[in-house]
Amino acid sequence: MPIQNRVKSFLEARDLSAYQFIKDTGIAPATGYKLAKKSSYLPSVRVLEVICDTYKVQPSELLEWVEEQKSLMDMEQDDENV
């Protein structure tokens, strides 16, 4: 997935637990824990707004674009097409 959340590293940099994150923002516990544990889980726009408002940060501190890596099969197909 090209876009990932960076909430885990965001929390670590601020020495915050997932529990404190949920308490500070008021987001649903299930959402907060998923964001803190799974980089592939993306917040809704509303949740992103709440987090940014709470911590006074830009969305870029919470999300990042990551270049997708090609699988071995994709690379083999590319080689065959040359």
Chimera marker file (.cmm) of the C-alpha trace (Angstrom):
<marker_set name="trace">
<marker id="1" x="0.000" y="0.000" z="0.000" r="1" g="1" b="0" radius="0.5"/>
<marker id="2" x="1.614" y="3.283" z="-1.057" r="1" g="1" b="0" radius="0.5"/>
<marker id="3" x="0.231" y="5.397" z="1.836" r="1" g="1" b="0" radius="0.5"/>
<marker id="4" x="0.895" y="4.301" z="5.397" r="1" g="1" b="0" radius="0.5"/>
<marker id="5" x="0.188" y="5.807" z="8.767" r="1" g="1" b="0" radius="0.5"/>
<marker id="6" x="3.101" y="6.845" z="10.978" r="1" g="1" b="0" radius="0.5"/>
<marker id="7" x="1.147" y="6.951" z="14.230" r="1" g="1" b="0" radius="0.5"/>
<marker id="8" x="3.348" y="4.376" z="15.963" r="1" g="1" b="0" radius="0.5"/>
<marker id="9" x="6.525" y="6.417" z="15.388" r="1" g="1" b="0" radius="0.5"/>
<marker id="10" x="4.605" y="9.636" z="16.155" r="1" g="1" b="0" radius="0.5"/>
<marker id="11" x="3.604" y="8.242" z="19.553" r="1" g="1" b="0" radius="0.5"/>
<marker id="12" x="7.082" y="6.853" z="20.268" r="1" g="1" b="0" radius="0.5"/>
<marker id="13" x="8.696" y="10.224" z="19.499" r="1" g="1" b="0" radius="0.5"/>
<marker id="14" x="6.376" y="11.887" z="22.009" r="1" g="1" b="0" radius="0.5"/>
<marker id="15" x="6.617" y="9.084" z="24.580" r="1" g="1" b="0" radius="0.5"/>
<marker id="16" x="2.862" y="8.508" z="24.394" r="1" g="1" b="0" radius="0.5"/>
<marker id="17" x="1.084" y="5.209" z="24.870" r="1" g="1" b="0" radius="0.5"/>
<marker id="18" x="-1.786" y="4.139" z="22.630" r="1" g="1" b="0" radius="0.5"/>
<marker id="19" x="-4.034" y="4.506" z="25.678" r="1" g="1" b="0" radius="0.5"/>
<marker id="20" x="-2.953" y="8.122" z="26.240" r="1" g="1" b="0" radius="0.5"/>
<marker id="21" x="-3.376" y="8.821" z="22.503" r="1" g="1" b="0" radius="0.5"/>
<marker id="22" x="-6.969" y="7.553" z="22.652" r="1" g="1" b="0" radius="0.5"/>
<marker id="23" x="-7.647" y="9.496" z="25.846" r="1" g="1" b="0" radius="0.5"/>
<marker id="24" x="-6.180" y="12.744" z="24.421" r="1" g="1" b="0" radius="0.5"/>
<marker id="25" x="-8.026" y="12.563" z="21.096" r="1" g="1" b="0" radius="0.5"/>
<marker id="26" x="-11.303" y="10.970" z="22.153" r="1" g="1" b="0" radius="0.5"/>
<marker id="27" x="-11.258" y="8.648" z="19.131" r="1" g="1" b="0" radius="0.5"/>
<marker id="28" x="-12.746" y="5.169" z="19.419" r="1" g="1" b="0" radius="0.5"/>
<marker id="29" x="-10.388" y="2.756" z="21.208" r="1" g="1" b="0" radius="0.5"/>
<marker id="30" x="-10.519" y="0.243" z="18.342" r="1" g="1" b="0" radius="0.5"/>
<marker id="31" x="-9.469" y="2.957" z="15.887" r="1" g="1" b="0" radius="0.5"/>
<marker id="32" x="-6.717" y="4.267" z="18.140" r="1" g="1" b="0" radius="0.5"/>
<marker id="33" x="-5.193" y="0.848" z="18.745" r="1" g="1" b="0" radius="0.5"/>
<marker id="34" x="-5.357" y="-0.053" z="15.030" r="1" g="1" b="0" radius="0.5"/>
<marker id="35" x="-3.618" y="3.199" z="14.110" r="1" g="1" b="0" radius="0.5"/>
<marker id="36" x="-0.920" y="2.582" z="16.722" r="1" g="1" b="0" radius="0.5"/>
<marker id="37" x="-0.285" y="-1.028" z="15.672" r="1" g="1" b="0" radius="0.5"/>
<marker id="38" x="-0.943" y="-1.312" z="11.920" r="1" g="1" b="0" radius="0.5"/>
<marker id="39" x="0.797" y="1.073" z="9.530" r="1" g="1" b="0" radius="0.5"/>
<marker id="40" x="-1.534" y="-0.097" z="6.756" r="1" g="1" b="0" radius="0.5"/>
<marker id="41" x="-4.616" y="1.129" z="8.659" r="1" g="1" b="0" radius="0.5"/>
<marker id="42" x="-5.536" y="4.605" z="7.425" r="1" g="1" b="0" radius="0.5"/>
<marker id="43" x="-7.622" y="7.037" z="9.460" r="1" g="1" b="0" radius="0.5"/>
<marker id="44" x="-10.735" y="8.680" z="8.108" r="1" g="1" b="0" radius="0.5"/>
<marker id="45" x="-10.476" y="12.368" z="7.296" r="1" g="1" b="0" radius="0.5"/>
<marker id="46" x="-12.437" y="13.185" z="10.458" r="1" g="1" b="0" radius="0.5"/>
<marker id="47" x="-10.108" y="11.130" z="12.682" r="1" g="1" b="0" radius="0.5"/>
<marker id="48" x="-7.088" y="12.687" z="10.983" r="1" g="1" b="0" radius="0.5"/>
<marker id="49" x="-8.516" y="16.158" z="11.690" r="1" g="1" b="0" radius="0.5"/>
<marker id="50" x="-9.081" y="15.288" z="15.360" r="1" g="1" b="0" radius="0.5"/>
<marker id="51" x="-5.507" y="14.021" z="15.772" r="1" g="1" b="0" radius="0.5"/>
<marker id="52" x="-4.040" y="17.063" z="14.010" r="1" g="1" b="0" radius="0.5"/>
<marker id="53" x="-6.175" y="19.455" z="16.089" r="1" g="1" b="0" radius="0.5"/>
<marker id="54" x="-5.306" y="17.689" z="19.343" r="1" g="1" b="0" radius="0.5"/>
<marker id="55" x="-1.539" y="17.657" z="18.816" r="1" g="1" b="0" radius="0.5"/>
<marker id="56" x="-1.301" y="20.757" z="16.561" r="1" g="1" b="0" radius="0.5"/>
<marker id="57" x="0.489" y="18.857" z="13.791" r="1" g="1" b="0" radius="0.5"/>
<marker id="58" x="0.255" y="18.559" z="10.018" r="1" g="1" b="0" radius="0.5"/>
<marker id="59" x="-1.178" y="15.405" z="8.378" r="1" g="1" b="0" radius="0.5"/>
<marker id="60" x="2.280" y="14.734" z="6.930" r="1" g="1" b="0" radius="0.5"/>
<marker id="61" x="3.466" y="13.909" z="10.464" r="1" g="1" b="0" radius="0.5"/>
<marker id="62" x="0.913" y="11.095" z="10.590" r="1" g="1" b="0" radius="0.5"/>
<marker id="63" x="0.887" y="9.778" z="7.014" r="1" g="1" b="0" radius="0.5"/>
<marker id="64" x="3.595" y="8.976" z="4.498" r="1" g="1" b="0" radius="0.5"/>
<marker id="65" x="3.788" y="7.807" z="0.919" r="1" g="1" b="0" radius="0.5"/>
<marker id="66" x="5.927" y="4.707" z="0.478" r="1" g="1" b="0" radius="0.5"/>
<marker id="67" x="7.000" y="3.436" z="-2.913" r="1" g="1" b="0" radius="0.5"/>
<marker id="68" x="5.508" y="0.041" z="-3.609" r="1" g="1" b="0" radius="0.5"/>
<marker id="69" x="8.033" y="-2.726" z="-4.029" r="1" g="1" b="0" radius="0.5"/>
<marker id="70" x="7.625" y="-5.028" z="-6.975" r="1" g="1" b="0" radius="0.5"/>
<marker id="71" x="7.119" y="-8.676" z="-6.253" r="1" g="1" b="0" radius="0.5"/>
<marker id="72" x="9.516" y="-11.266" z="-7.638" r="1" g="1" b="0" radius="0.5"/>
<marker id="73" x="6.852" y="-12.378" z="-10.150" r="1" g="1" b="0" radius="0.5"/>
<marker id="74" x="6.428" y="-8.799" z="-11.426" r="1" g="1" b="0" radius="0.5"/>
<marker id="75" x="10.192" y="-8.452" z="-11.923" r="1" g="1" b="0" radius="0.5"/>
<marker id="76" x="10.349" y="-11.762" z="-13.806" r="1" g="1" b="0" radius="0.5"/>
<marker id="77" x="7.516" y="-10.622" z="-16.076" r="1" g="1" b="0" radius="0.5"/>
<marker id="78" x="9.348" y="-7.351" z="-16.755" r="1" g="1" b="0" radius="0.5"/>
<marker id="79" x="12.473" y="-9.330" z="-17.711" r="1" g="1" b="0" radius="0.5"/>
<marker id="80" x="10.468" y="-11.519" z="-20.097" r="1" g="1" b="0" radius="0.5"/>
<marker id="81" x="8.994" y="-8.457" z="-21.820" r="1" g="1" b="0" radius="0.5"/>
<marker id="82" x="12.408" y="-6.962" z="-22.627" r="1" g="1" b="0" radius="0.5"/>
<link id1="1" id2="2" r="1" g="1" b="0" radius="0.2"/>
<link id1="2" id2="3" r="1" g="1" b="0" radius="0.2"/>
<link id1="3" id2="4" r="1" g="1" b="0" radius="0.2"/>
<link id1="4" id2="5" r="1" g="1" b="0" radius="0.2"/>
<link id1="5" id2="6" r="1" g="1" b="0" radius="0.2"/>
<link id1="6" id2="7" r="1" g="1" b="0" radius="0.2"/>
<link id1="7" id2="8" r="1" g="1" b="0" radius="0.2"/>
<link id1="8" id2="9" r="1" g="1" b="0" radius="0.2"/>
<link id1="9" id2="10" r="1" g="1" b="0" radius="0.2"/>
<link id1="10" id2="11" r="1" g="1" b="0" radius="0.2"/>
<link id1="11" id2="12" r="1" g="1" b="0" radius="0.2"/>
<link id1="12" id2="13" r="1" g="1" b="0" radius="0.2"/>
<link id1="13" id2="14" r="1" g="1" b="0" radius="0.2"/>
<link id1="14" id2="15" r="1" g="1" b="0" radius="0.2"/>
<link id1="15" id2="16" r="1" g="1" b="0" radius="0.2"/>
<link id1="16" id2="17" r="1" g="1" b="0" radius="0.2"/>
<link id1="17" id2="18" r="1" g="1" b="0" radius="0.2"/>
<link id1="18" id2="19" r="1" g="1" b="0" radius="0.2"/>
<link id1="19" id2="20" r="1" g="1" b="0" radius="0.2"/>
<link id1="20" id2="21" r="1" g="1" b="0" radius="0.2"/>
<link id1="21" id2="22" r="1" g="1" b="0" radius="0.2"/>
<link id1="22" id2="23" r="1" g="1" b="0" radius="0.2"/>
<link id1="23" id2="24" r="1" g="1" b="0" radius="0.2"/>
<link id1="24" id2="25" r="1" g="1" b="0" radius="0.2"/>
<link id1="25" id2="26" r="1" g="1" b="0" radius="0.2"/>
<link id1="26" id2="27" r="1" g="1" b="0" radius="0.2"/>
<link id1="27" id2="28" r="1" g="1" b="0" radius="0.2"/>
<link id1="28" id2="29" r="1" g="1" b="0" radius="0.2"/>
<link id1="29" id2="30" r="1" g="1" b="0" radius="0.2"/>
<link id1="30" id2="31" r="1" g="1" b="0" radius="0.2"/>
<link id1="31" id2="32" r="1" g="1" b="0" radius="0.2"/>
<link id1="32" id2="33" r="1" g="1" b="0" radius="0.2"/>
<link id1="33" id2="34" r="1" g="1" b="0" radius="0.2"/>
<link id1="34" id2="35" r="1" g="1" b="0" radius="0.2"/>
<link id1="35" id2="36" r="1" g="1" b="0" radius="0.2"/>
<link id1="36" id2="37" r="1" g="1" b="0" radius="0.2"/>
<link id1="37" id2="38" r="1" g="1" b="0" radius="0.2"/>
<link id1="38" id2="39" r="1" g="1" b="0" radius="0.2"/>
<link id1="39" id2="40" r="1" g="1" b="0" radius="0.2"/>
<link id1="40" id2="41" r="1" g="1" b="0" radius="0.2"/>
<link id1="41" id2="42" r="1" g="1" b="0" radius="0.2"/>
<link id1="42" id2="43" r="1" g="1" b="0" radius="0.2"/>
<link id1="43" id2="44" r="1" g="1" b="0" radius="0.2"/>
<link id1="44" id2="45" r="1" g="1" b="0" radius="0.2"/>
<link id1="45" id2="46" r="1" g="1" b="0" radius="0.2"/>
<link id1="46" id2="47" r="1" g="1" b="0" radius="0.2"/>
<link id1="47" id2="48" r="1" g="1" b="0" radius="0.2"/>
<link id1="48" id2="49" r="1" g="1" b="0" radius="0.2"/>
<link id1="49" id2="50" r="1" g="1" b="0" radius="0.2"/>
<link id1="50" id2="51" r="1" g="1" b="0" radius="0.2"/>
<link id1="51" id2="52" r="1" g="1" b="0" radius="0.2"/>
<link id1="52" id2="53" r="1" g="1" b="0" radius="0.2"/>
<link id1="53" id2="54" r="1" g="1" b="0" radius="0.2"/>
<link id1="54" id2="55" r="1" g="1" b="0" radius="0.2"/>
<link id1="55" id2="56" r="1" g="1" b="0" radius="0.2"/>
<link id1="56" id2="57" r="1" g="1" b="0" radius="0.2"/>
<link id1="57" id2="58" r="1" g="1" b="0" radius="0.2"/>
<link id1="58" id2="59" r="1" g="1" b="0" radius="0.2"/>
<link id1="59" id2="60" r="1" g="1" b="0" radius="0.2"/>
<link id1="60" id2="61" r="1" g="1" b="0" radius="0.2"/>
<link id1="61" id2="62" r="1" g="1" b="0" radius="0.2"/>
<link id1="62" id2="63" r="1" g="1" b="0" radius="0.2"/>
<link id1="63" id2="64" r="1" g="1" b="0" radius="0.2"/>
<link id1="64" id2="65" r="1" g="1" b="0" radius="0.2"/>
<link id1="65" id2="66" r="1" g="1" b="0" radius="0.2"/>
<link id1="66" id2="67" r="1" g="1" b="0" radius="0.2"/>
<link id1="67" id2="68" r="1" g="1" b="0" radius="0.2"/>
<link id1="68" id2="69" r="1" g="1" b="0" radius="0.2"/>
<link id1="69" id2="70" r="1" g="1" b="0" radius="0.2"/>
<link id1="70" id2="71" r="1" g="1" b="0" radius="0.2"/>
<link id1="71" id2="72" r="1" g="1" b="0" radius="0.2"/>
<link id1="72" id2="73" r="1" g="1" b="0" radius="0.2"/>
<link id1="73" id2="74" r="1" g="1" b="0" radius="0.2"/>
<link id1="74" id2="75" r="1" g="1" b="0" radius="0.2"/>
<link id1="75" id2="76" r="1" g="1" b="0" radius="0.2"/>
<link id1="76" id2="77" r="1" g="1" b="0" radius="0.2"/>
<link id1="77" id2="78" r="1" g="1" b="0" radius="0.2"/>
<link id1="78" id2="79" r="1" g="1" b="0" radius="0.2"/>
<link id1="79" id2="80" r="1" g="1" b="0" radius="0.2"/>
<link id1="80" id2="81" r="1" g="1" b="0" radius="0.2"/>
<link id1="81" id2="82" r="1" g="1" b="0" radius="0.2"/>
</marker_set>
